[in-house]
Amino acid sequence: TFLTTDLIAVNSRKHAAKTLPSYECNNGTTFPSEITTTHFAINRECRLPVFLIPNTESVTLLIIIAINRADIIELNYATALAFLPNSSFDYVVFDHSFSSQPEITQTINNTCKQLNVKYIRVPRFLEKGGPSASHSATVQWIIQKHASKHRGRVWFLDVDMFFLNDWVWEEVMPSTKYDIMTVWQRRPRHHVPGPYIFYIWPNFFVFREIQAIPNISKLTWKSTTINGQSLDSGGETYFWINAHPKVRIKGIWQTPYGIDGDLTGSQTQYYRQTPQMIEKIHRNPDLFQLIWPKDPIIAKTYDHAIIGDFHILHYRAASNWNHASHIFAIQKWARIKGAVMKALSDKKTQNNQELEDYHKCQQQRDTNTFNNKTKFEQAH
C-alpha cells in the first residue's frame, strides 16, 4: 500500500495519531505524535520539522471526483498527505462511476473505507448527455449540495493529479490577491489571434473562501458555444466571470503536452525553474523522461502535463477517454507512478532528515542544560 508511515514519513499529525503512538526514526529514536505549539515555544532554539508544524488556517475542503480508476485514489491521497500543509484539508471522494459498472462503484467505496476518507455517491440521475455534460452536472450538484455549505477554501482536484513538491498557499495563491484559482481554458486555442474566451476549468479550481463568492448559485458549468467557439465543460462560467469583474481569478500554469516549436510545454517550464528544482528533477529518472523523452514522439503521445512550478503531475486521460492501446496505457502509468513514488520517497528522506536534526538539537540542548546546572551546583 502507498499509505504506510514508512513511505510518506507520517507527514500528517492527524494520520500519525491514527497509526502510531510515536514515530520511529531510522536511528531508533522516537517522538510523541502529539507535538504541540507549547512544546515548540519552549524549544525555540530547535526548529520543529516543517511537516509537523500545526496548520493554523481554516481547513480546505479537497474534492476528488472518481469515475473509473479506484487504484489511483490512494496515490492521489498519499501525495496530498505528503505535500499539502499539515492536517490542513478534508479529503472527500465523490463517486461518479457509472451504473453500467457496479464493480467499480464497489471498489471505489472499499478504497475509501480502507483509507478512512469520506465517500459520497453522486446521484445516478447525473449520468446523462455524455461525459462532458455529466461532469458539468456533477460539479454543479457538488457545489450546491455540499461545497457551498463549507466555510473556507474549497478545491476541486482531478483524481489523476499527483503532488510532486510542497504546496504553500501564500506562495501559490496569496490570500490578499486572489479569490479563485484555476487552469484557464481559452478559445480559440494555440497561437490564434484574439479576442479570446476564458473560462474556469472544472477539473482544477479553488475558491479561497467559498462563502465570499458572489452569486455562486448562478455559476453554471455546462459546455456551450460562444461566437462560433465550442467550449467544453465549464464553458458557461464565462458568463459569470464577465458579470463579476471584481472577482480576482489567478490562472495557474499547466504545460501543454504538444510540441510548440522545438520544445514541449514541460520543457519550457523546466527552463524556468531554479537550479535546486532542476537538480531535484534530475534525481527523478521517470519524471525526467516525462520531460525529456528519448523518443520525441512520446512528448505528445504520453499526453501528460505539469501544473504550477512542478507542483503537480497530471496523468491526463486516466479514464482512457482517448482510447489508447492497452500496452501504451500500461507503459504510461508505469512512468507516471514511478515519478510520483520517487517524489514520495524523496519527501520521506527530507522529513527524516529534518526530524533527525530536530532530535540532535534537543539532545544537545538537554546536554548543555545539564552541564550548566552541574556547574552551577558545583559553584554553590
N, C-alpha and C positions, 0 to 999 in steps of 0.2 A: 504493500500500500504506500502511496505517496505521503499520506498524512501521519507519519511517525515522528515522534520527538527527535529521533536520531537524525532524520533527514532535514527537517526545517529548523532544528535547534530551538524549538519552543519559542517562536517569535512572538506569540501572543500570551500574555499572562493569564488571560481567561482560559485559553487552551491548556496551558501548563497546569492550572489548578485542577482541570478535569482529569489529566493524565498521570501526573506525578506529584507527590507532596513536596519533592525537591528535585532540582535539576542536577544531574551528574555530568561534570565536565570530562574531557578526555584524560585529565590528570587525576581524576578520582575525587576532587573536592566538590562540595555541594553548596547551594544557596537556597534559601527558602523561596518558594514560588510567589508568596505574597509579600513582595518588597513594597514598602510604602513610601510616600513622599516625605514623611517624617524621617524615615531611615536615611533617605537621600540627603535631607537637610543636615543631619548630624555628621555625615561623612562627606562634606563638601569637597575635601581635597582629593577624594576618589571619584572619578567620573563613572556614574552608572551607565551601563551599556544602553545605547540608544534604543534597542529593541525592547528594553524593559521599562523605559520611561512611560508612565501612565498617560493616556490620552486625556486632554483637558477640554477638547471641543465636543460639540454635540455629536451623537452617533450618526454615521452615514447609513442610510438605507440602500444597500447594494442589491440591485435587482438583476437576476440572471434568468433569462428565458431559455429553457431547454426544449429541444424539439426531437432529436433522434440520436443523440450521442451521449448517453449516460456516462460513458467511460471518461469523457473529458471534464466532467463536473469536478471530480476530485482534484485533478491537476490545476484547474482554474482556482479552486478554493485554496489549495496549498500555496499558490503564488500570492493570493490575496493575504493570507496569514503572514507570509514571509516578508512582503514588501510594503503593505499598507501600514499606516501608523498603528501602534499597539492598541488592541482592543477598541478600534475606532469605528467598527462597522457591524451591521446586522446583515448577514448573508441570507437571502431569500431566493429560493428556486421556484420559478413559475413553470409548471409542466405544460407545454403546448404540443406534446406529442399527439399524433392523430389517432382517431378511433379505429382506423384500419390496422394499427399496430399496437394492440393491447400489451404485448410483451415488453415493449419499450417503455410504456407508461409504468408498468410494474417495476422495471429495472431502475428508472429514474427515482421512483418513490423509495425503493430499497436503498439506493445510493445515498439519498438524503438522510434516511434513518441511520445508516452506518456513520455518516459524517456528523450527525446530530445538528443538522441545519434545517431551517424552516422550509416546508414544502407546501405549495399551493397549486391545486389543479385548476387550470384555466377551463372555463366552460366550453363544452363541446360545440355550442352554437356559434362559436367564433371561427370554426373551421369552415370558411366559406370564401368563394371567389378566388382561389389560388393562393400561393404562398405570400405574395406581396399584400393582398387585401387582408388575408388572415393575420399577418404580422401587424399591420396597421391597427386592426380592430383589437388585437391583444394588448398592444401598448396603450391604446385609449382606455380599455377596460381596467388595466392595472393602475393607471393614474387615477381614474375616477373612484375605483373601489378600495384602493389600498394606499398608493403613494401620496395622494392628496391629504391623507389623514396624518401623515408623518410631520414632525416638527424638526426641521434641519435639512441637511443635504440629502438629495436623492440622486442615485446614479444608476442608469441603465447601461449594462455592460454585456456584450455578447459572450456566451459561454466559451467560445473558442478564442478568447483574448487572454493572454497569459502575461503576467508581470515579469519583467526581467531585472528591474532595478528599483531602488527605494522611491516611493511616491510621497512627495512632500507637498501638501496642498498649497501652502503660501508661495511656493515656487511655481507650481503648475497653474494654479488658478487663484491669484491673490483676491482675498475676500473684499477688499476695498475697490476692486476694479471691475469685477465681473459677476453677473447674475446667473449666466448659463454658459456651459462649455459644450462643444460638440465637434465632430469632424464634419466641417462644412461640406454639403453637397451642392454642386454647381452645375448649371446647364446654361449654355452648351459647354461641353467638356473640352479638354485639351486646349491647344493654342488657337482658339477661335475668337475673333473679336466680339466684344460685348454689344449691347448690355447683357449682364448676367442675372440669372435667377439663383438665389441662395436659399437653402432650406436646411432644417435640422435633420441629422441622421438618426433614426430611431434605434440603431444598433449601438450607438455610443453617445450619450448626452448626460449632462449633470445639471441639476437645479441646485444652486448654492443654498438657498432657503426656499423650499417649495411654497411655504405659506406666503411668501412675499411676491410670488409670480402673479402678475395681474391677469384676470380673466382666464385662468387656466382651463376652465370648462370649455372655452372656445378654441383651445389649442387642439386642432384635429390633425390626424396623421395619415389620411388616405393618400394614395397616389393620384396624380392629376395631370392635366395638360395645360400649359400656360404659354401663350404666344407661339404655339406650334411645337413647344418643347415638352417631351414626355418626362415627367418626374416620377421617380419610384416612391415606395412607401416613405411617408414623412413629407411628401411634396406639399400638402396643404398647409404645413407650418409656415410656408412663405407668406400667406395672407396674414397670419397672426403676427409675424415678425414686422411686416410693414405697418400694421395697426398699432404697434407698440415700439416706436423708435427709441424710447428711453431705456428699454431693457438692454443691458450690456452683455453681448454674446462674444465669447472668445472661440476662435477656431483653433483646434489643436491639429498638428500636422499628422497625416497618415501617408506614408510613402506609397505612391502607385507602384504596381508590380510590373507595368510595362516599361519598355526601354524608351527613354526620352533623349534622343541624340546618342551620345556614347555611353551614358550612364543610366542605370535604373534609379528610381526614386530612393531606394535604400542606400545605394552607393553615394548619391548626392548628400543624403543625410549623414552618412558615415564621415564624409569630409568636413562636416560642420561640428564634429564632436571634439571634446577636449582630449589631450594626449592620454589622460588617465582612462577615459572611456574607450578610446581606441585600443589601448593595451588590454582592457578587460574583454573587448570583443575578440581580440586575437587569442585569448586564453580559452575561448569557447568555440571549438572547431566546427560544430554544427551550425552555430549562428554565423560564423564567418563564411561558411559555404552557402548559407542562405543569402548573404550579401554579395559575395564574390564567388559564384559557382564556376567550377572548372568548365562546365558546358554552358555557353552563353544562352542557349535555348531555355535552360532551366530558369533563368531570370524571369521569364514570362510564364512558363508553364507551371511553376511552383505556386503562382497565384497567392503569395503571402504578402504581408505588409508590416511595417513598423509604425507604431503610434508614439508621438512625442519624441523626445531625445533618447530613443531606445528604452523607453519605459515599458512598452507593451509589445509583444509579438502577436500579431493577428494571423491565425491559421488561415482564415478565409475558406469558404466553401467546405466547412467541416461536415455539413449535411450532404455534401457531394451533389449539390444542385446543378453543378456544371457537368455532371455525368462523366467524371474522369474514370479511367480504367482502374480495375481493382489493384493491379500491380503498382500503378502510379500513385494511387491513394495511400497504399501501404508505405511506399518509399517516402512520400511527403510527410506522413505522420511520424515516421521514424526520425526524420531530421528535425521536425518541429519539437517533438518530445525530447530529443537529445539536447537541443539548445536550451529548453526550459529546465530540464533536470540538472544541467550543468550550472545554470544560474542559481538554482536552489542549493546546489552543493556549495557553490562559492559563498552564498549567503550564510550557510551553516558555518563555514570556516571563519567568515568575518565575525559572526556572533560569538563563536567560541573564543576567538582571539580577544574580542572586547571583554568577554566575561573573565578570561584568564588575567588580563591586565587589571581588571577591577579587583579580583581576588588578591593579586600580588600587592596592589596598592593598599588594600585593607590590612593585609598581613604586615606590611612594612609600617603602616600607621600604628598597628597594635604593638609591634615590637618597639617602636620609638616611644610610645606612651608608657610601656612597661619600663624601659630603660630610664626614662625621665623620672618616673615615680621612684624607682630604686635609688637613683642618685639623690633625689630629694630626701628620701628616708635616711640614707646614709649620712647626708649633711646635717640632719637634725637628730 
